[in-house]
Amino acid sequence: MTAQTIKLVVSDSVLSALKRAMPKTNKAELALKKYACVLERHVEQSLMYMDDNMYKFFKHFYVSTHALSLEVGQFVIDGRRQYLDKWLERNGLNLFRVVTPGLKGGDFSTITLTQHVSMSDAMDIKQLQKKTIDELDALLNDKSLTDTDFFYKLFPDFEPGAMTMAQLRREYDLCPVDVKSLKQFIVFLTKKANRMDVVKRQMLIRQAKSIVRIAEAGNGTLPMKKNPSHFGRTYYTGRLNVQSMHKILRHAMLSDCYEYDIRSSVVAWKLGFAWYICDKNGISPAKFNKTFNTCLTYLGDKKTFRETVRQKTFGNNKTISNELQMDAIKQALTAISFGARKHKQGWIDQSGKAFNPAIVSIIKDNTARMNFYACQEAVSYMDENKLMDEIITEYAKENEPALLNDTELQTASGRISGSKLMSYLYQQSETIAMDIVRREVVAVYKKILANVHDAIYIDAKLHSADKRRIEKVMRRETGLQFWYLDEEKIEGYKGISDEVRQDELAHKLFIQQQEQLAKGHKSVFSSPL
């Protein structure tokens, strides 16, 4: 049986009823065992990605009931072949109840377990926090929570004989996992990350533990199946991969390494492409610099630019922390780079569905949003991005007519989609630029650990001369003049257990001292009057 961090125990009444309907040998036991195991896995998958309070407050899960039913399958019950979950439901013995049904063939349903099932959760943060550090370390090193059946269930292509090694290399990227760092990350989330939202902490704990189980059951890596996009990027199937996971989890998994990413990649690409077009049309560098002064300023010092916009947007607002304010500004400027426009109201599409513009959903405070729209830096940034979009789109339509017939870039009505065209052009350039980076990094004997679209993680720091040379090669071979690489040192999680152990010993000593003081204390009321 596959080991799970979630364990479901089904009441004896369900098995007794099923035995009467399936009297032959141990058919009922095997059927119910399979159902419980499949339901455990679906529940665990749901919990691993829940970023809301629906489980915490209501014990709800998000599960595809259709997929669950098919996976459990049919059995001969009461003399005829039928789905086990349907039979249980008809007889009032269902293991879960649907709270909100999902769209047919689409969204997951919201479910809750019934009184016929009890659940234990090895990775529940409240239970983890009650453990001493020695107990927590023992749990994280418990091999019963990891086995090869679990690994092969997730990655059947890796079963012996399923694929050759050459096929696996073509189909998968294998991201190295620092298991020790990840386990210490789980300790950090459990014992020390008190300022982080508890729902986020719980989700990250589950995801980190799942990666640990995968790495320990396999060969110390996280297999990620490649999913090339028509637009140019290579994505990965499944939700647990180096691209889609939270950045802090990625860093904990990769541990000590260096990240190199294209500085403000979308804006850099737009400026480079616009420069190329303007130069081709005889527009002087001085006029180009004046026309796109705000975006050039942003590219040169985005930290100062963002801080200026933050101050003008939020002013003396103390109800929102500076950290959240800056996060909103970063998201808003990124949204503008990807095509968000200045709309103060939402709109209704042809199907009658209401939409809010990206800025409205990012800066929710109405006063702050109006300040953002009035901020000269933000307004100029929007206007210049809009102008670059128009220049690049027009150039592509005139010089790349084949793109106009690409159905992947068209709207439902058959017209070219401006946003899809821009995304296609950007991702094609991004891929070419990052291919150059990968090639040149390997040439200086660095090991590539992971690729995340416009970023690359490598095992050691690039020499400053190598970094400058790679940037020049990127600019020369792509013809785009604003490619630069930002460098960040990533450090894994080490010694967290030792820190917590010292804290526990200090707390224990403090309690002992207080108890001794209490024993020696004589109350003034204890003396006779």
Secondary structure, DSSP 8 states (H G I E B T S, - for coil): ----SEEEEE-HHHHHHHHHHS-STTHHHHHHHHHHHHHHHHHHHHHHT--SSHHHHH--EEE-HHHHHHHH-EEEETTEEEEHHHHHHHTT--SEEEEE---TTSS-EEEEE-TTEEEEETT-HHHHHHS-HHHHHHHHT-GGG--HHHHHHH-GGGSTTTS-HHHHHHHEEEEE--HHHHHHHHHHHHHT-TTS-HHHHHHHHHHHHHHHHHHHHTTSEEEEEEEE-TTS-EEESSS-STTTS-HHHHHHHH-SEEEEEETTHHHHHHHHHHHHHHHHTT--HHHHHHHTHHHHHHHH-HHHHHHHHHHHHHTT--SS-HHHHHHHHHHHHHHHHTT----SS-EE-TTS-EE--HHHHHS--HHHHHHHHH-HHHHHHHHHHHHHHHHHHHHHHHH-GGGGG-GGGB-TTS-B-HHHHHHHHHHHHHHHHHHHHHHHHHHTT--EEEEETTEEEESS---HHHHHHHHHHHHHHH--TT--EEEEEE----SHHHHHHHHHHHHHHHHHHHHHHHHH---GGGS--
